[in-house]
Amino acid sequence: MTHEITFLEENSGHWAQIILPLALPNVYTYSVPPHLIKQAQPGCRVEVVLGKNKKYAGIIKSIIVTQPDYKTKPILNVLDDEPLLYKPTIKTVGMDE
């Protein structure tokens, strides 16, 4: 039995660039729901869905206010109260352009 996750269309005007633990060195963009705006900070871990229903924990690289040209899925949950990684650490490990 497969359960597909459905998403509500709420938009806060903020998007997060997320680093996921995948073999491809891509950054994925997810919308930040209004109720998670204060918690979503660069360096925090978040729960997101990639594909139809595969959940991953990723790290917020940055928050942007420019809407992407494509539809985005929302962040499901912020897993940390405070960032685990800070900007200098993200730069050191090569996760920053």
Beta strands, then each sheet from edge to edge (+ up, - down):
strand 1: 15-19
strand 2: 27-31
strand 3: 45-50
strand 4: 54-64
strand 5: 77-78
sheet 1: 2+ 1- 4+ 3- 5+
end
